[in-house]
Amino acid sequence: MSKTIRPAVVLFAALTILTGLLYPLLMTGAAQLLFPSQANGSLVQKDGKLIGSSLIGQNFSDNRYFWSRPSATSPQPNNAANSGASNLGPTNSALTDAIKARIDALKAAGPVPAGAVPVDLVTASASGLDPDISPAAAFYQVLRVAAVRKLPAEKVQALVERHITPPQWGFLGEARVNVLQLNLDLDRL
């Protein structure tokens, strides 16, 4: 019996050390060396103060800023400790009412272009933490932001265009705009 137990215990200990200690330490060290910003959460600082992460959405509600995608996390929007969706289906009246209220809020906030409201401005993402909006959602807000900040709309539109990230490698995902980075550069104008 000891002939079978001893090799099993030795193999278990060796694999525990290899996969439970050495491999994680090696990967953590490689990540810190090769991608230090990403390994530490892609944190964003302003004037030496931590203000967020480029990977987690921020709740912008001031008309001076571009608004992020709505978040269904609780107890507050963009709560990284409670990531999740509302789980409301398209026929649920609570979802329909929330979308109508968000459309009304967008229209009441200031000038808006003609046409349909981009869907990502009125529906929450599955995680509730999406830091990006579509270029269409950013362009939809240009008139409001420009009017409140008393800037030419063309200047704000050019800023949005500079912040469009194309699909990765030209075909993975969709074009997107990181709202936190856009708003930081907007403040620098």
Secondary structure in CASP SS format (residue, H / E / C, confidence):
PFRMAT SS
TARGET T0000
AUTHOR 0000-0000-0000
METHOD secondary structure of the structure
MODEL  1
M C 1.00
S H 1.00
K H 1.00
T H 1.00
I H 1.00
R H 1.00
P H 1.00
A H 1.00
V H 1.00
V H 1.00
L H 1.00
F H 1.00
A H 1.00
A H 1.00
L H 1.00
T H 1.00
I H 1.00
L H 1.00
T H 1.00
G H 1.00
L H 1.00
L H 1.00
Y H 1.00
P H 1.00
L H 1.00
L H 1.00
M H 1.00
T H 1.00
G H 1.00
A H 1.00
A H 1.00
Q H 1.00
L H 1.00
L H 1.00
F C 1.00
P H 1.00
S H 1.00
Q H 1.00
A H 1.00
N C 1.00
G C 1.00
S C 1.00
L E 1.00
V E 1.00
Q E 1.00
K E 1.00
D C 1.00
G C 1.00
K E 1.00
L E 1.00
I E 1.00
G E 1.00
S E 1.00
S C 1.00
L C 1.00
I C 1.00
G C 1.00
Q C 1.00
N C 1.00
F C 1.00
S C 1.00
D C 1.00
N C 1.00
R C 1.00
Y C 1.00
F C 1.00
W C 1.00
S C 1.00
R C 1.00
P C 1.00
S C 1.00
A C 1.00
T C 1.00
S C 1.00
P C 1.00
Q C 1.00
P C 1.00
N C 1.00
N C 1.00
A H 1.00
A H 1.00
N H 1.00
S C 1.00
G C 1.00
A C 1.00
S C 1.00
N C 1.00
L C 1.00
G C 1.00
P C 1.00
T C 1.00
N C 1.00
S H 1.00
A H 1.00
L H 1.00
T H 1.00
D H 1.00
A H 1.00
I H 1.00
K H 1.00
A H 1.00
R H 1.00
I H 1.00
D H 1.00
A H 1.00
L H 1.00
K H 1.00
A H 1.00
A H 1.00
G C 1.00
P C 1.00
V C 1.00
P C 1.00
A C 1.00
G C 1.00
A C 1.00
V C 1.00
P C 1.00
V H 1.00
D H 1.00
L H 1.00
V C 1.00
T C 1.00
A C 1.00
S C 1.00
A C 1.00
S C 1.00
G C 1.00
L C 1.00
D C 1.00
P C 1.00
D E 1.00
I E 1.00
S C 1.00
P H 1.00
A H 1.00
A H 1.00
A H 1.00
F H 1.00
Y H 1.00
Q C 1.00
V H 1.00
L H 1.00
R H 1.00
V H 1.00
A H 1.00
A H 1.00
V H 1.00
R H 1.00
K C 1.00
L C 1.00
P C 1.00
A H 1.00
E H 1.00
K H 1.00
V H 1.00
Q H 1.00
A H 1.00
L H 1.00
V H 1.00
E H 1.00
R H 1.00
H C 1.00
I E 1.00
T E 1.00
P C 1.00
P C 1.00
Q E 1.00
W C 1.00
G C 1.00
F C 1.00
L E 1.00
G C 1.00
E C 1.00
A C 1.00
R E 1.00
V E 1.00
N E 1.00
V H 1.00
L H 1.00
Q H 1.00
L H 1.00
N H 1.00
L H 1.00
D H 1.00
L H 1.00
D H 1.00
R H 1.00
L C 1.00
END
